[in-house]
Amino acid sequence: MAMGKTPGSSDDEGADAGFAEINITPLTDVMLVLLIIFMVTSTVITQQGPGGGAKAGLKVNLPKGGAADVTARTTDMSVAVLADGRFVLAGNVVAEAELKQAFDTAKAQNPDTVVIVQADEGVSHGTVVQVMEMAKKAGLAQLAIGVREGN
């Protein structure tokens, strides 16, 4: 018989008593940190892209075009017009007044800013012309219309 043991006890009982419960606090902490990192990263990804939202995760059904593609620069401004007529700038839905203000700001920062209008196929021609006229009134004369590649 070993010293320090009580009669009737075995080694297995002492080992199992220490691992009767699992501490999930560290696991929870790690998962919360990963969740926060994911939320911040996904927000940054949707706000980035050429032209401040040109490819920022918005689903706009662009018409097809066969002409040479316009390459977006970092100074370009992309405005998406959704099927219901709402305007999207840098991933955020904006009102008409906010869009005019954004055009004025872009003109002040860089007079050579190209405005790329990405309108859904279902958007009326008048709405596209309205956006282009707002850009012209702000002094932005370089305009382009975004289309899907293919024939």
KEPAKOL-42129 format. One record per residue: x, z, y of N, C-alpha, C in turn; residue in three letters. Coordinates in Angstrom, 3 decimals. Example, Ala and Ser with C-alpha at 12.3 -4.5 7.8 and 13.67 -1.06 7.14 Angstrom:
       nX       nZ       nY      caX      caZ      caY       cX       cZ       cY residuo
   13.190    7.800   -5.690   12.300    7.800   -4.500   13.200    7.800   -3.300     ALA
   12.850    7.080   -2.250   13.670    7.140   -1.060   12.900    7.870    0.030     SER
This chain:
       nX       nZ       nY      caX      caZ      caY       cX       cZ       cY residuo
    0.829    0.000   -1.164    0.000    0.000    0.000    0.883    0.000    1.241     MET
    0.500   -0.780    2.248    1.306   -0.912    3.449    1.006    0.219    4.415     ALA
    2.006    0.511    5.239    1.846    1.592    6.197    0.911    1.181    7.323     MET
    0.102    2.055    7.839   -0.764    1.797    8.967   -2.090    1.172    8.595     GLY
   -2.298    0.888    7.322   -3.560    0.306    6.903   -4.489    1.410    6.431     LYS
   -5.741    1.190    6.717   -6.718    2.138    6.195   -7.172    1.641    4.846     THR
   -7.505    2.539    3.983   -7.938    2.098    2.655   -9.198    1.235    2.753     PRO
   -9.231    0.137    2.021  -10.392   -0.755    1.969  -10.346   -1.876    2.995     GLY
   -9.347   -1.902    3.886   -9.276   -2.984    4.869   -8.345   -4.067    4.351     SER
   -8.557   -5.277    4.822   -7.682   -6.373    4.413   -7.141   -7.071    5.656     SER
   -6.157   -7.929    5.469   -5.535   -8.641    6.588   -6.498   -9.630    7.231     ASP
   -7.400  -10.243    6.467   -8.306  -11.270    6.972   -9.285  -10.720    8.001     ASP
   -9.744   -9.504    7.820  -10.716   -8.943    8.755  -10.098   -8.762   10.139     GLU
   -8.866   -8.347   10.230   -8.199   -8.142   11.511   -7.975   -9.453   12.242     GLY
   -7.675  -10.522   11.510   -7.438  -11.823   12.134   -8.742  -12.435   12.645     ALA
   -9.820  -12.276   11.927  -11.098  -12.847   12.328  -11.712  -12.103   13.510     ASP
  -11.437  -10.847   13.662  -12.030  -10.073   14.755  -11.537  -10.568   16.118     ALA
  -10.331  -11.097   16.224   -9.795  -11.584   17.484  -10.372  -12.937   17.902     GLY
  -10.885  -13.727   16.987  -11.390  -15.069   17.285  -12.892  -15.177   17.048     PHE
  -13.619  -14.111   17.267  -15.051  -14.134   17.021  -15.792  -14.954   18.083     ALA
  -15.261  -15.033   19.312  -15.912  -15.792   20.386  -14.928  -16.798   20.969     GLU
  -15.463  -17.928   21.434  -14.642  -18.950   22.075  -14.878  -18.860   23.568     ILE
  -13.812  -18.811   24.325  -13.911  -18.738   25.770  -14.007  -20.168   26.317     ASN
  -15.169  -20.546   26.896  -15.356  -21.901   27.405  -15.150  -21.994   28.917     ILE
  -14.750  -20.925   29.548  -14.538  -20.953   31.000  -13.470  -21.974   31.409     THR
  -12.311  -22.032   30.762  -11.328  -23.056   31.157  -11.849  -24.481   30.957     PRO
  -12.594  -24.711   29.892  -13.166  -26.027   29.646  -14.151  -26.396   30.757     LEU
  -14.973  -25.448   31.158  -15.935  -25.691   32.238  -15.213  -25.995   33.543     THR
  -14.159  -25.254   33.838  -13.389  -25.495   35.060  -12.800  -26.902   35.075     ASP
  -12.233  -27.331   33.979  -11.631  -28.657   33.895  -12.700  -29.727   34.062     VAL
  -13.854  -29.559   33.430  -14.924  -30.547   33.538  -15.458  -30.641   34.961     MET
  -15.582  -29.527   35.668  -16.044  -29.561   37.056  -15.043  -30.265   37.961     LEU
  -13.760  -30.018   37.735  -12.735  -30.698   38.525  -12.779  -32.201   38.265     VAL
  -12.926  -32.612   37.006  -13.023  -34.036   36.684  -14.271  -34.664   37.298     LEU
  -15.374  -33.939   37.321  -16.601  -34.443   37.936  -16.410  -34.676   39.429     LEU
  -15.772  -33.744   40.095  -15.524  -33.885   41.530  -14.604  -35.076   41.799     ILE
  -13.557  -35.225   41.006  -12.636  -36.357   41.176  -13.384  -37.668   40.967     ILE
  -14.247  -37.730   39.960  -15.014  -38.949   39.696  -15.946  -39.278   40.862     PHE
  -16.623  -38.275   41.398  -17.558  -38.526   42.498  -16.828  -39.029   43.737     MET
  -15.690  -38.432   44.067  -14.939  -38.863   45.242  -14.385  -40.263   45.044     VAL
  -13.855  -40.534   43.861  -13.279  -41.848   43.571  -14.346  -42.938   43.607     THR
  -15.505  -42.673   43.036  -16.547  -43.699   43.032  -17.055  -43.983   44.438     SER
  -17.087  -42.982   45.300  -17.492  -43.195   46.687  -16.483  -44.061   47.417     THR
  -15.204  -43.806   47.197  -14.157  -44.592   47.855  -14.171  -46.028   47.351     VAL
  -14.380  -46.223   46.066  -14.380  -47.571   45.498  -15.527  -48.395   46.068     ILE
  -16.712  -47.796   46.222  -17.844  -48.564   46.741  -17.702  -48.877   48.215     THR
  -16.891  -48.128   48.948  -16.722  -48.389   50.370  -15.539  -49.300   50.657     GLN
  -14.692  -49.554   49.667  -13.549  -50.431   49.873  -13.899  -51.841   49.469     GLN
  -12.993  -52.722   49.719  -13.166  -54.111   49.317  -12.853  -55.014   50.483     GLY
  -12.613  -56.298   50.204  -12.317  -57.223   51.293  -13.489  -57.325   52.244     PRO
  -13.207  -57.218   53.513  -14.242  -57.352   54.517  -15.106  -56.123   54.655     GLY
  -14.649  -54.969   54.182  -15.411  -53.752   54.360  -16.707  -53.750   53.571     GLY
  -16.675  -54.175   52.348  -17.862  -54.125   51.522  -18.280  -55.463   50.955     GLY
  -17.433  -56.469   51.060  -17.794  -57.783   50.545  -18.046  -57.735   49.053     ALA
  -17.257  -56.969   48.343  -17.446  -56.806   46.912  -17.547  -55.313   46.615     LYS
  -18.434  -54.661   47.299  -18.519  -53.212   47.213  -19.595  -52.743   46.252     ALA
  -19.868  -53.470   45.221  -20.815  -53.028   44.231  -22.264  -53.352   44.564     GLY
  -22.517  -54.193   45.547  -23.881  -54.568   45.889  -24.297  -55.775   45.060     LEU
  -25.530  -55.767   44.627  -26.040  -56.886   43.841  -26.831  -57.787   44.763     LYS
  -26.190  -58.855   45.221  -26.833  -59.859   46.057  -26.782  -61.160   45.286     VAL
  -27.925  -61.763   45.079  -28.020  -63.011   44.327  -27.723  -64.167   45.278     ASN
  -26.446  -64.525   45.400  -26.024  -65.565   46.327  -26.360  -66.939   45.773     LEU
  -26.664  -67.887   46.660  -26.865  -69.265   46.199  -25.535  -69.868   45.768     PRO
  -25.598  -70.894   44.929  -24.378  -71.548   44.447  -23.881  -72.545   45.480     LYS
  -22.573  -72.726   45.512  -21.970  -73.690   46.422  -20.779  -74.330   45.764     GLY
  -20.523  -75.585   46.099  -19.429  -76.296   45.459  -18.241  -76.520   46.363     GLY
  -18.361  -76.178   47.637  -17.276  -76.421   48.586  -16.163  -75.405   48.389     ALA
  -15.060  -75.632   49.099  -13.909  -74.735   49.002  -14.307  -73.335   49.437     ALA
  -13.763  -72.366   48.758  -14.092  -70.965   49.002  -13.355  -70.451   50.235     ASP
  -14.025  -69.614   51.015  -13.401  -68.963   52.161  -12.754  -67.682   51.642     VAL
  -11.476  -67.510   51.877  -10.769  -66.323   51.434  -10.947  -65.224   52.460     THR
  -11.459  -64.091   52.011  -11.718  -62.978   52.917  -10.408  -62.290   53.286     ALA
  -10.265  -61.993   54.579   -9.112  -61.250   55.064   -9.552  -59.820   55.355     ARG
   -8.589  -58.964   55.598   -8.935  -57.573   55.870   -9.637  -57.413   57.205     THR
   -9.462  -58.363   58.119  -10.115  -58.275   59.420  -11.514  -58.878   59.407     THR
  -11.913  -59.514   58.317  -13.237  -60.126   58.244  -14.315  -59.057   58.097     ASP
  -15.503  -59.399   58.562  -16.641  -58.497   58.467  -17.685  -59.165   57.585     MET
  -18.087  -58.473   56.538  -19.062  -59.016   55.607  -20.404  -58.315   55.806     SER
  -21.447  -59.117   56.005  -22.800  -58.588   56.177  -23.646  -59.147   55.049     VAL
  -24.246  -58.264   54.270  -25.126  -58.695   53.184  -26.568  -58.537   53.649     ALA
  -27.374  -59.538   53.352  -28.803  -59.483   53.649  -29.523  -59.438   52.307     VAL
  -30.188  -58.328   52.032  -30.863  -58.147   50.752  -32.170  -58.925   50.718     LEU
  -32.741  -59.065   49.532  -33.953  -59.852   49.345  -35.117  -59.320   50.179     ALA
  -35.138  -58.002   50.426  -36.230  -57.426   51.218  -35.949  -57.464   52.718     ASP
  -34.833  -58.093   53.139  -34.543  -58.267   54.560  -33.673  -57.186   55.175     GLY
  -33.260  -56.193   54.390  -32.389  -55.139   54.928  -30.968  -55.666   55.070     ARG
  -30.240  -55.105   56.048  -28.854  -55.483   56.305  -27.933  -54.429   55.711     PHE
  -26.846  -54.872   55.060  -25.868  -53.958   54.474  -24.507  -54.286   55.062     VAL
  -23.865  -53.258   55.599  -22.548  -53.405   56.209  -21.649  -52.317   55.651     LEU
  -20.544  -52.690   55.039  -19.581  -51.756   54.441  -20.247  -50.853   53.416     ALA
  -21.187  -51.403   52.665  -21.820  -50.643   51.597  -22.969  -49.764   52.047     GLY
  -23.293  -49.756   53.333  -24.367  -48.916   53.856  -25.463  -49.775   54.458     ASN
  -26.703  -49.408   54.189  -27.836  -50.106   54.793  -27.897  -49.701   56.266     VAL
  -27.947  -50.686   57.156  -27.954  -50.417   58.598  -29.153  -51.103   59.241     VAL
  -29.556  -50.564   60.379  -30.640  -51.163   61.155  -30.070  -52.290   62.017     ALA
  -30.945  -53.045   62.638  -30.521  -54.174   63.465  -29.664  -53.708   64.644     GLU
  -30.030  -52.589   65.259  -29.261  -52.071   66.394  -27.851  -51.651   65.965     ALA
  -27.744  -51.059   64.790  -26.429  -50.653   64.280  -25.572  -51.879   63.965     GLU
  -26.214  -52.931   63.483  -25.478  -54.162   63.191  -24.943  -54.788   64.473     LEU
  -25.741  -54.792   65.520  -25.280  -55.309   66.814  -24.098  -54.499   67.326     LYS
  -24.175  -53.163   67.189  -23.089  -52.288   67.626  -21.818  -52.562   66.824     GLN
  -21.966  -52.812   65.522  -20.806  -53.110   64.674  -20.165  -54.433   65.089     ALA
  -20.980  -55.417   65.458  -20.437  -56.695   65.936  -19.670  -56.498   67.239     PHE
  -20.220  -55.701   68.149  -19.536  -55.427   69.421  -18.204  -54.722   69.181     ASP
  -18.188  -53.762   68.265  -16.957  -53.026   67.940  -15.921  -53.964   67.326     THR
  -16.362  -54.842   66.429  -15.444  -55.798   65.787  -14.856  -56.746   66.814     ALA
  -15.653  -57.171   67.776  -15.171  -58.064   68.829  -14.111  -57.362   69.675     LYS
  -14.335  -56.079   69.968  -13.372  -55.318   70.773  -12.061  -55.123   70.024     ALA
  -12.121  -54.923   68.725  -10.911  -54.686   67.935  -10.145  -55.972   67.668     GLN
  -10.860  -57.045   67.324  -10.205  -58.317   67.006  -11.161  -59.457   67.325     ASN
  -10.900  -60.205   68.380  -11.810  -61.302   68.747  -11.877  -62.424   67.718     PRO
  -10.901  -62.509   66.813  -10.878  -63.558   65.797  -11.530  -63.128   64.484     ASP
  -12.322  -62.067   64.515  -12.986  -61.595   63.303  -13.957  -62.651   62.793     THR
  -13.893  -62.912   61.488  -14.807  -63.850   60.852  -15.963  -63.043   60.255     VAL
  -17.184  -63.426   60.586  -18.369  -62.770   60.041  -18.849  -63.580   58.851     VAL
  -18.845  -62.956   57.674  -19.296  -63.613   56.450  -20.690  -63.081   56.132     ILE
  -21.676  -63.961   56.143  -23.055  -63.574   55.861  -23.332  -63.872   54.391     VAL
  -23.638  -62.825   53.632  -23.945  -62.968   52.215  -25.429  -62.663   52.041     GLN
  -26.247  -63.690   52.035  -27.690  -63.515   51.950  -28.179  -63.823   50.544     ALA
  -29.134  -63.044   50.081  -29.763  -63.270   48.792  -30.485  -64.620   48.817     ASP
  -30.627  -65.239   47.645  -31.303  -66.542   47.572  -32.724  -66.485   48.121     GLU
  -33.380  -65.350   47.986  -34.769  -65.218   48.410  -34.957  -64.940   49.889     GLY
  -33.876  -64.738   50.626  -33.973  -64.420   52.048  -34.308  -65.689   52.825     VAL
  -35.192  -65.528   53.807  -35.584  -66.705   54.589  -34.432  -67.175   55.479     SER
  -34.468  -68.441   55.797  -33.439  -69.051   56.638  -33.403  -68.373   58.011     HIS
  -34.557  -67.976   58.511  -34.636  -67.343   59.824  -33.872  -66.030   59.898     GLY
  -33.867  -65.264   58.820  -33.138  -63.993   58.815  -31.642  -64.228   58.874     THR
  -31.156  -65.234   58.157  -29.729  -65.570   58.186  -29.339  -66.026   59.593     VAL
  -30.175  -66.858   60.187  -29.900  -67.343   61.546  -29.913  -66.171   62.528     VAL
  -30.810  -65.214   62.321  -30.887  -64.039   63.189  -29.569  -63.263   63.168     GLN
  -28.992  -63.047   61.976  -27.715  -62.332   61.856  -26.605  -63.123   62.544     VAL
  -26.615  -64.447   62.341  -25.577  -65.279   62.950  -25.697  -65.291   64.476     MET
  -26.907  -65.279   64.985  -27.110  -65.250   66.436  -26.667  -63.908   67.025     GLU
  -26.894  -62.820   66.300  -26.417  -61.509   66.770  -24.898  -61.518   66.885     MET
  -24.225  -62.122   65.893  -22.768  -62.178   65.925  -22.288  -63.050   67.083     ALA
  -22.954  -64.170   67.323  -22.571  -65.053   68.437  -22.743  -64.358   69.780     LYS
  -23.863  -63.622   69.941  -24.109  -62.912   71.197  -23.061  -61.831   71.447     LYS
  -22.515  -61.267   70.375  -21.463  -60.255   70.512  -20.117  -60.897   70.810     ALA
  -20.023  -62.225   70.704  -18.775  -62.917   70.995  -17.978  -63.296   69.770     GLY
  -18.553  -63.143   68.593  -17.874  -63.521   67.349  -18.332  -64.926   66.977     LEU
  -17.477  -65.896   67.203  -17.860  -67.298   67.020  -17.517  -67.831   65.632     ALA
  -16.647  -67.157   64.904  -16.247  -67.647   63.577  -17.195  -67.061   62.536     GLN
  -18.049  -67.909   61.980  -19.067  -67.492   61.035  -18.888  -68.232   59.720     LEU
  -19.235  -67.570   58.636  -19.173  -68.191   57.305  -20.351  -67.678   56.489     ALA
  -20.768  -68.469   55.525  -21.842  -68.081   54.638  -21.255  -67.918   53.245     ILE
  -21.476  -66.757   52.650  -20.965  -66.463   51.306  -21.853  -67.085   50.247     GLY
  -21.241  -67.727   49.252  -21.964  -68.347   48.144  -21.273  -67.992   46.832     VAL
  -22.001  -68.188   45.724  -21.420  -68.023   44.393  -20.627  -69.249   44.033     ARG
  -19.585  -69.065   43.231  -18.818  -70.212   42.755  -19.588  -70.912   41.666     GLU
  -19.415  -72.185   41.563  -20.064  -72.954   40.501  -20.988  -74.000   41.048     GLY
  -21.452  -74.852   40.152  -22.358  -75.941   40.559  -23.726  -75.732   39.988     ASN
